[in-house]
Amino acid sequence: MDNETLIRTRIRRMPDIFHAAEKNDVDELKEALEQGQRLDARQPKLLNMTPLHVACIRSSNAFLEVAIQHGSCDPWLRDDNLRVAFDHAAARNNKVAMQLTLDAMYPRPL
């Protein structure tokens, strides 16, 4: 294996919370969180979206189910267009993501 291929292989193995959101990869999400990545992180190249925004855009519902339970998840964060993750789910008529984000925004009392 040449050096370039080895570097690419190692880079691919590093978890990335935004990639996990895009690909609906729960295992990568868990690895990223274990390494200290956060769900309230912003991606300047994506209008300061969070992984939650990306997951709603990509209909990554399995990712969302796990993400909303984590302490670093804030469904009220807005991107540069002043949209919360729920807005992106609604724009795609993704009822599952809409309900997940809505429940995270307005938790039911015990």
Contact map, one row per residue, 1 for C-alpha under 8 A:
11101100000000000000000000000000000000000000000000000000000000000000000000000000000000000000000000000000000000
11111100000000000000000000000000000000000000000000000000000000000000000000000000000000000000000000000000000000
11111110000000000000000000000000000000000000000000000000000000000000000000000000000000000000000000000000000000
01111111000000000000000000000000000000000000000000000000000000000000000000000000000000000000000000000000000000
11111111100000000000000000000000000000000000000000000000000000000000000000000000000000000000000000000000000000
11111111110000000000000000000000000000000000000000000000000000000000000000000000000000000000000000000000000000
00111111111000000000000000000000000000000000000000000000000000000000000000000000000000000000000000000000000000
00011111111100000000000000000000000000000000000000000000000000000000000000000000000000000000000000000000000000
00001111111110000000000000000000000000000000000000000000000000000000000000000000000000000000000000000000000000
00000111111111000000000000000000000000000000000000000000000000000000000000000000000000000000000000000000000000
00000011111111000000000000000000000000000000000000000000000000000000000000000000000000000000000000000000000000
00000001111111100000000000000000000000000000000000000000000000000000000000000000000000000000000000000000000000
00000000111111100000000000000000000000000000000000000000000000000000000000000000000000000000000000000000000000
00000000011111110000000000000000000000000000000000000000000000000000000000000000000000000000000000000000000000
00000000000111111011000000011011000000000000000000000000000000000000000000000000000000000000000000000000000000
00000000000001111111000000011001000010000000000000000000000000000000000000000000000000000000000000000000000000
00000000000000111111100000011001100011100000000000100000000000000000000000000000000000000000000000000000000000
00000000000000011111110000000000000000000000000001100100000000000000000000000000000000000000000000000000000000
00000000000000111111111010000000000000000000000000000000000000000000000000000000000000000000000000000000000000
00000000000000111111111111011000000000000000000000000000000000100000000000000000000000000000000000000000000000
00000000000000001111111110001000000000000000000000110110010100100000000000000000000000000000000000000000000000
00000000000000000111111110000000000000000000000000000110010100000000000000000000000000000000000000000000000000
00000000000000000011111110000000000000000000000000000000010100000000000000000000000000000000000000000000000000
00000000000000000001111111000000000000000000000000000010011111100000000000000000000000000000000000000000000000
00000000000000000011111111111000000000000000000000000000000001100000000000000000000000000000000000000000000000
00000000000000000001000111111100000000000000000000000000000001100100000000000000000000000000000000000000000000
00000000000000000000000011111110000000000000000000000000000000000000000000000000000000000000000000000000000000
00000000000000111001000011111111000000000000000000000000000000000000000000000000000000000000000000000000000000
00000000000000111001100011111111100000000000000000000000000000100010000000000000000000000000000000000000000000
00000000000000000000000001111111110000000000000000000000000000000000000000000000000000000000000000000000000000
00000000000000100000000000111111111000000000000000000000000000000000000000000000000000000000000000000000000000
00000000000000111000000000011111111111000000000000000000000000000000000000000000000000000000000000000000000000
00000000000000001000000000001111111111000000000000000000000000000000000000000000000000000000000000000000000000
00000000000000000000000000000111111110000000000000000000000000000000000000000000000000000000000000000000000000
00000000000000000000000000000011111110000000000000000000000000000000000000000000000000000000000000000000000000
00000000000000000000000000000001111111000000000000000000000000000000000000000000000000000000000000000000000000
00000000000000011000000000000001111111101000000000000000000000000000000000000000000000000000000000000000000000
00000000000000001000000000000001100111111000000000000000000000000000000110000000000000000000000000000000000000
00000000000000001000000000000000000011111000000001110000000000000010010111000000000000000000000000000000000000
00000000000000000000000000000000000001111100000001100000000000000000000111001000000000000000000000000000000000
00000000000000000000000000000000000011111110000001100000000000000000000000000000000000000000000000000000000000
00000000000000000000000000000000000000011111000111100000000000000000000000000000000000000000000000000000000000
00000000000000000000000000000000000000001111111111000000000000000000000000000000000000000000000000000000000000
00000000000000000000000000000000000000000111111110000000000000000000000000000000000000000000000000000000000000
00000000000000000000000000000000000000000011111100000000000000000000000000000000000000000000000000000000000000
00000000000000000000000000000000000000000011111110000000000000000000000000000000000000000000000000000000000000
00000000000000000000000000000000000000000011111110000000000000000000000000000011100000000000000000000000000000
00000000000000000000000000000000000000000111111111000000000000000000000000000011000000000000000000000000000000
00000000000000000000000000000000000000000111011111111100000000000000000000000111000000000000000000000000000000
00000000000000000100000000000000000000111110000111111100000000000000000000001010000000000000000000000000000000
00000000000000001100100000000000000000111100000011111110000000000000000000000000000000000000000000000000000000
00000000000000000000100000000000000000100000000011111111000000010010000010100000000010000000000000000000000000
00000000000000000000000000000000000000000000000011111111100000000000000000000010000111010000000000000000000000
00000000000000000100110000000000000000000000000011111111110000000000000000000000000010000000000000000000000000
00000000000000000000110100000000000000000000000000111111111110110000000000000000000000000000000000000000000000
00000000000000000000000000000000000000000000000000011111111110010000000000000000000011011000010010000000000000
00000000000000000000000000000000000000000000000000001111111100000000000000000000000000011001000000000000000000
00000000000000000000111100000000000000000000000000000111111100000000000000000000000000000000000000000000000000
00000000000000000000000100000000000000000000000000000011111110000000000000000000000000001000010010000000000000
00000000000000000000111100000000000000000000000000000011111111110000000000000000000000000000000010000000000000
00000000000000000000000100000000000000000000000000000011001111111000000000000000000000000000000110000000000000
00000000000000000000000111000000000000000000000000000000000111111100000000000000000000000000000000000000000000
00000000000000000001100111001000000000000000000000000010000111111110000000000000000000000000000000000000000000
00000000000000000000000000000000000000000000000000010011000111111111000000000000000000000000000010011000000000
00000000000000000000000000000000000000000000000000000000000011111111100000000000000000000000000000010000000000
00000000000000000000000001000000000000000000000000000000000001111111110000000000000000000000000000000000000000
00000000000000000000000000001000000000100000000000010000000000111111110010000000000000000000000000000000000000
00000000000000000000000000000000000000000000000000000000000000011111111011100000000000000000000000011001000000
00000000000000000000000000000000000000000000000000000000000000001111111010000000000000000000000000000000000000
00000000000000000000000000000000000000100000000000000000000000000111111110000000000000000000000000000000000000
00000000000000000000000000000000000000000000000000000000000000000001111110000000000000000000000000000000000000
00000000000000000000000000000000000001110000000000000000000000000000011111000000000000000000000000000000000000
00000000000000000000000000000000000001110000000000010000000000000011111111100000000000000000000000000000000000
00000000000000000000000000000000000000110000000000000000000000000001000111111000000000000000000000000000000000
00000000000000000000000000000000000000000000000000010000000000000001000011111000000111000000000000001001100000
00000000000000000000000000000000000000000000000000000000000000000000000001111100000110000000000000000000100000
00000000000000000000000000000000000000010000000001000000000000000000000001111110000110000000000000000000000000
00000000000000000000000000000000000000000000000010000000000000000000000000011111111110000000000000000000000000
00000000000000000000000000000000000000000000001111001000000000000000000000001111111100000000000000000000000000
00000000000000000000000000000000000000000000001110000000000000000000000000000111111000000000000000000000000000
00000000000000000000000000000000000000000000001000000000000000000000000000000111111000000000000000000000000000
00000000000000000000000000000000000000000000000000000000000000000000000000000111111100000000000000000000000000
00000000000000000000000000000000000000000000000000000000000000000000000000000111111111110000000000000000000000
00000000000000000000000000000000000000000000000000001000000000000000000000111110011111110000000000000000000000
00000000000000000000000000000000000000000000000000011101000000000000000000111100001111111000000000001000000000
00000000000000000000000000000000000000000000000000001001000000000000000000100000001111111100000011001100000000
00000000000000000000000000000000000000000000000000000000000000000000000000000000001111111110000000000000000000
00000000000000000000000000000000000000000000000000001001100000000000000000000000001111111111000000000000000000
00000000000000000000000000000000000000000000000000000001101000000000000000000000000011111111111011000000000000
00000000000000000000000000000000000000000000000000000000000000000000000000000000000001111111111001000000000000
00000000000000000000000000000000000000000000000000000000000000000000000000000000000000111111110000000000000000
00000000000000000000000000000000000000000000000000000000100000000000000000000000000000011111110000000000000000
00000000000000000000000000000000000000000000000000000000000000000000000000000000000000001111111001000000000000
00000000000000000000000000000000000000000000000000000001001000000000000000000000000000001111111111000000000000
00000000000000000000000000000000000000000000000000000000000000000000000000000000000000001100111111100000000000
00000000000000000000000000000000000000000000000000000000000010000000000000000000000000000000011111110000000000
00000000000000000000000000000000000000000000000000000001001110010000000000000000000001001000011111111000000000
00000000000000000000000000000000000000000000000000000000000000000000000000000000000001001100111111111100000000
00000000000000000000000000000000000000000000000000000000000000000000000000000000000000000000001111111110000000
00000000000000000000000000000000000000000000000000000000000000011001000000000000000000000000000111111111000000
00000000000000000000000000000000000000000000000000000000000000010001000000100000000011000000000011111111100000
00000000000000000000000000000000000000000000000000000000000000000000000000000000000001000000000001111111110000
00000000000000000000000000000000000000000000000000000000000000000000000000000000000000000000000000111111111100
00000000000000000000000000000000000000000000000000000000000000000001000000100000000000000000000000011111111000
00000000000000000000000000000000000000000000000000000000000000000000000000110000000000000000000000001111111000
00000000000000000000000000000000000000000000000000000000000000000000000000000000000000000000000000000111111100
00000000000000000000000000000000000000000000000000000000000000000000000000000000000000000000000000000011111110
00000000000000000000000000000000000000000000000000000000000000000000000000000000000000000000000000000010011111
00000000000000000000000000000000000000000000000000000000000000000000000000000000000000000000000000000000001111
00000000000000000000000000000000000000000000000000000000000000000000000000000000000000000000000000000000000111
